[in-house]
Amino acid sequence: MAAGSLGLITLAEVGRSYFVSSKPCSTLMISISSLALIVNATSLMLIAQKKHYGDHLKAS
């Protein structure tokens, strides 16, 4: 769910930049990238804890 929200925020920012013709907001880009890193690292840790439960998790 968090990844989907980040994707929507990113698309909204791209759309806003396209129609307003403004420069990219580096602070916003760094903030979203940092948040995505935290979410991805958390997901990886959760998957690693459950990895011994079955073959279906080995693909992730």
N, C-alpha and C positions, 0 to 999 in steps of 0.2 A: 504494500500500500504506500509506503514511504517513497519507494522508487517511482511509482506512478505519479505521485504528487510532485516530486522533483522534476519529472519529465514534463508535466503540465506547466510548471513554473518556467521551465526553460523554453518551452514552445511559446508561452505568452511573452517572454522577454524578447525572443527572436522576432515574433510578430510586431511587437511594439517598436523595436529597433528598425524594422523594415519600413513601417508606415511613417514613423517620425523622422527617419533618417538621422538618427543620433549615433554617437560613438558608443561602443560597448561599455557597460559599467563594470570596470574591473573588480571593484569591491564586491558586487553582487555575484560575479562569476567565481571569485575565490571563495565566497561564503557557500555557494551551492556546491562547489567541488569539494570543499572540506566536509560538508554535511553528507554528501554522497560517499565519501571515503569512510566516514564513521559508520554509516548504514551498511556499506558493503563489508567492512571488517566485522561488524556485529553479526551479520548474516553468516559469514564464513565461520566464525567461532561457534555459532549455534549449530551449524551443519556438522562441524568437526566433532562436537560432543555427541551427536546422534549417529555418527558414521557406522558404528558397530551394529546397528539395528537391522540392516538389510542391504541387499544388493542395489535396490532402487536409489539409495543415497550415494552409492559409490560413483555414480555418473556426475554428481554435483560436486 
